Each structure stands twice: as structure tokens, then as C-alpha cells.
């Protein structure tokens, strides 16, 4: 039996994973539940973990996986995990990741920086199998993350991010942004008037501000695949 706060937190995490493909940060959880400090979130997460509803991913900062949902939430939201993980021996190619049987092959378009922008990506390096449940309407592709600027959004160096092609984004979306037609980066998107902010999810890094004509949205994050060697 979960307390109301535990149930509220589990529902919030689930909805954010369904929407963004990654869990919310501790600060976002604290604000969503109207708590004064993150220590309360730590206690709630520990309680949910002890009851088998979530699992903290080892050695991954603020990365959570929902293992199951109580009946009250299953009927309300449905449950389709968005983070796919598996063990990958060094000899196993990325295209052989263990995923659900109903899967789609997506092209991995190379690497994208979750940090300082890197050269724009256009070459297919290999394919990766992605669960059909992770995808919606539209065209999709995948990218391998390099850097740690999005770790507080649960996106780590070496992860594969699944991107839905789009040229528009809403404030708060995690997007692939092409800067000045030369460099691509993975950041949270915010626009105010003619100014676009590309926000990292790492307290040690600063937000980059651009004119709206300097940034083109190339797609929106919809899923995440993580492997362990």
C-alpha cells in the first residue's frame, strides 16, 4: 500500500518518462510534489524502491527505471517502459541490443554532444532495434550521446537516444538543435520571443543563448536505450 505522496511521485516519474523518455530531475520532483527539500524526494524514492516499484540504475546519477505500477495507475496511465537496457558483450554490435520482440530498426546517425556542440551529424553509422511501443507517428532516428551535460535528466555518456524528427519544439522539450547550420547538440529547449536558450541538465554547466535564426530544431527526444558492457 502506497501513501499519497509515494503514489503522486510514482505517477509524476511515469508521466515524464512516457513524455520525454527520461526521468525528471530531483528538483523537478521536489517542485511537482511541493516539497521544501530534495531529502523528502530521496525518502520517497527509497520507499518506492523498497516496495519494488522503481529501481535506481547503478552508477548512474539520478537515473531511475519504473519496474511496475500499482493497479490505480495502470488503469489510469497504462504502463510501457521507455528505458531499455541490456548487457552487451564487447563483441556484440549495437544493432543486436536485446529489446522487445516487436521492434523497428532505426538508423544511428552518429554521435551527438551532450556538452559542447559537435559537428553536425548526417552519416548513418549502424542500425539499432527499438521497441515499437517507444515510437509514435512520424519519422525517427537514433544518436549516440557523448558528454555529461544532460546527466541530471538521466541521459548519460554512451546512451542511445531515440529522436522523432521535428522542426518545432515546446518549451521544456529535450531536442536535437542545430546551431548556425554547423553544430548539433542535445539540450532542453526554451524560447522567449526571438531568443532561444539551450539548457544543459548539469549544474556545473551554463545555458547557451542564441537568436532564433541561429538555431534549428532537428527532432525531439522520445526514448532512451542504455547498455552495460
Secondary structure, DSSP 8 states (H G I E B T S, - for coil): ---HHHHHHHHHHHHHHHHHSS---HHHHHHHTT-SSHHHHHHHHHHHHHTTSEEE-TT-TT-EEE----HHHHHHH-----EEEEE--TTS-GGG----SSEEEEEEEEEEESSS-EE------EEEEEEGGG--SS-EEEEEEESSTTGGGT--TT-EEEEEE-S---TT-EEEEEETTTEEEEEEEEEETTEEEEE-S-TTS--EEEEGGGEEEEEEEEEEEEEE-
